[in-house]
Amino acid sequence: MNFFKYITQDWPANKGNIKGKIILTLFRIANFCSLQKAYYYIGFPYLLFYRVLVEWFFSVEIPWNTKIGKNLALYHGQSLVMTNQVVIGENCKLRQCTTIGTRQLPDGSYSPSPVIGNNVDIGSNACIIGDITIGDNAKIGCGAVVVKSVSAYSTVVGNPAVEKKRPNPDQQVIYLYEQPA
């Protein structure tokens, strides 16, 4: 993938969202600099610029070495916090005031960060912490506090988050009434 394609890979998911495009373009440039040591040393001044601009000015903490798949949609990009250990799949949506990171364990140490699958939709004010996995096509409701793994095609809501199953779109649906034409 060439450099321009790499830094603009999130643009289709953020159509009409200038702030999301700016933040994610700045992230992808910084992420590109962190991929190889040569780029890291050459791009170190940019990494400092990225940290100041995105974290302090936009109030979004996406560390430059976070692993994020293509087509991330960032709605209302503010107050978003994640650790550099987070892994986010492709075609995910993140909304404002979301925290994705580690959880302090009883012995004082910290757990690994969450792994988020593909096509996950995360509502505003959600908190996803700990060594957990969010399955593909899951939905995290607004204000949910997720501390346990979520299976694919599920919706979780509440504090603590409770899983509600959603029908798998691959399964055939049987209607008990006649569908209108």
N, C-alpha and C positions, 0 to 999 in steps of 0.2 A: 504494500500500500504506500503510495507516495505521501509526502508530507502534507500537502494541501488536502487530500482526501482524508488523511488521518485527523487533522484538526477540525474539519468540518463534518465529521461523521454524525454529529448529533443535531445538525441543523434541520433535517426533515422532521424530527420529533418535536422541535421547538418552533415550528412555523408560526409566525406572528408574535413570538415571544423574544423580543430583542435582549432583555436582561439574561434570560436563560442561554441564548446563543453566545453572548459575550462571556459569561462565566464559564461555560463549558468549552469555548474556544481557548480561553486563557488556561483552563485546566489541561486540555489536550496538548497544548504547546509545552507546558511544564511537564506533563506526563511523558511526552516524547523526549524531553531533555533527561529524564530519569531512567530511560530504557538502557542506555549504554554509558560507560564511564566517560568516554570522550565527550559525548553530548552533555553529560552532567557537568563536567569541568568548564566547558565552553559556555554552557547555559546557566551557570551558577548565579550570575547577576540577575538573569531573568527570573530564576526561582525565588530570589529575594523580593523582586518586584511583584511577582505573582502572590506571594504570601501577604505582602502589605496591601496590595490592591483588593484581592478577593476576600481575605479574612477580615481586614480592618475596614475597608470601604464598603464592600457588599455584605459583610457579616455572614459569610458562608465558609465553613471549614471543610474543604475537600483537599486532603493532603495530596501533593503532586504524584506520589507513588501508589495511590490507591488503584486497585484493578477494577475498571468499570467497562462493561460491554458497550457496543455501539447503540445509538438511538436512545440515549438517556434523555428523558423529558424532565425539565426542572421548572416547575410552576412556582411563581411568586418567590424567586430565589432569595430568601432571607432566613436567618436563624437556622440554617442547616448545619449540623455537626456530625462528622464521622471520623473514625480513626483510619490510619493508613493500612490496617489489616483487613478492612472490609472488602468483600468481593461482591460486585453487583453484576448480574447478567445483562443480557441484551433486552432492549425495548421496555425498560422499566420507567416508572413515573415516580418522582419525588415531589412532595409539596412542602410548604413552609413549616418552620418550627419542628423539624424532625431530627431525632438523635439516633444514630446507628453506631454502636460501639461496644466496648468491653463492659464487664460487670465485675465489681469487687467481690471476691470470694471470702468466705469466713476466715481464712488464714491470712488475709490482707493482700494477697496477690490478685492479679487480674486475669480474667478469662480471655480466651481468644475472641475475635470479633465475629459477627454473623456473616453467613454466606447467603446471598440473595439470588434466587433463580431468575430465569427469563420471564418477561412479560408480567412482572409484579407491579402492582399499583399500591403505593403507600400514601395514605391520607395525611392531612396536616396534623401536627402535634403528636405524631406517633413516636414511640420510644421502643427501639429494637435493640436489645442488649444481650450479650453473652455468647457462648459457644453454641449457636443454634443455626439451623438451616431453614430458609423460607423457600418452599417448593415453587415450581413453575406455575404461572398463571394465578398466583394467590393474590388476595386483596387484604390490605391491612387498613382497618377503619380509622377514622379520625380519633385521636386521643387514645389509641390502643397502646397498652404497655405489654410488649411481647418478650417473654423470657423463656419460652419453650418453642421447639421447632414446629413449623407449620407445614402441613402436607400440601401437595399440589392441588389446585382447583378448590381451595378453601378460602373462606373469609373469616378474619378474626376481628373481634370487637371487644372493647371494654378494658377494665383494669382490675385484675389481670386479664389479659386477652383470652377470650373463649372462642374456640374454633367452631365455625358453622360451615357445614359441607355445602358446596355448590355442585350442581350437575356438571359432569364432564361433557364438554361440547362434542367430544368424539362419540359419545353414546347416543343411540337412537332414542328419541323421545316418542312416547306413545300417548296420543291425545285421546281423551275420553269423550270428546265432543268433536263435531265437524268444524274444521278450520274454514274461516271465510276465504273466499277466492280473491 
